[in-house]
Amino acid sequence: MRKKIVAGNWKMNMDYTSGLTLFSEVLNMVNDEAKGDQQVVVCPPYLYIHSLVQLSKNNSRISVGAQNCHQADSGAFTGEIAANMLNSVGADYVILGHSERRQYFGETNQTLAPKVDAVLKAGLKPIFCIGETLEERNQNIHLGLIKDQLVEAVFHLTADEFAKIVIAYEPVWAIGTGVTATSEQAQEIHAFIRAEIAAKYDATVAENTTILYGGSCNPKNAAELFSQPDIDGGLIGGASLKSRDFTDIVKAFNS
């Protein structure tokens, strides 16, 4: 069975003290309330990763990840963080290709492919984001665009390498807008992604790939979304900044 994951992306939020408090609350609430084997991943700003790893080092259900990394192992790249640095402080996951990175920092499928390679080389697991804007959906070009994002950024991997990838589908028109894709819309795209993976590799690889939904998932809609056959969890933005909301999303698997 493929892994069920709820990943929280804090983005550029929370100061250090508030971040540690939030994470401690999530640790305790998930331990006390969440049943099942779903994995929880928290992706804070870089500065907090080591401290959160220390807080969670005896908890196998909760992992810590980063929101981005550079593709080089080292070098004169002022302000950047390498994947092997993230590994050295205990991170397990790295979000790559988030729509905000694509929109605000000019990341493309071509620039993301070597980042995927670097993350895998460092022994970390990429959470690779794909998705379309409202304009692209309205033009009915979104399926081709999503396929291109897969082909150009991750389908160069071997089947063994791809098996370490988590895919996150982000309908860009539903991020931070309060608008959520219906469970049927989300399931349609998740099934399409899984079919493309099967066509590239095989049915076994596709069936074992975790595909997350990342578009305004909240405690009210999480159970319905997670009940869809090809939705394996969520990449959570705003709701991950509230321990009660985030824990309730984790618990949605048990609804």
Buried (B, 14 or more C-beta within 10 A) or exposed (E): EBBBBBBBBBBEBBEEEEBBEBBBBBBEBBEEEBEEEBBBBBBBBBEBBBBBBEBBEEEEBBBBBBBBBBBBEEEEEEEBBBBBBBBEBBBBBBBBBBBBBBEEEEBEBEBBBBBBBBBBBBEBBBBBBBBBBBEBBEEEEBBEBBBBBBEBBBBEBEEEBBEBBBBBBBBBBBBEEEEBBEBEBBBBBBBBBBBBBBEBBEEEBBEBBBBBBBBBBBBEBBBBBBEBEBBBBBBBBBBBBBBEBBBBBBBBBEE
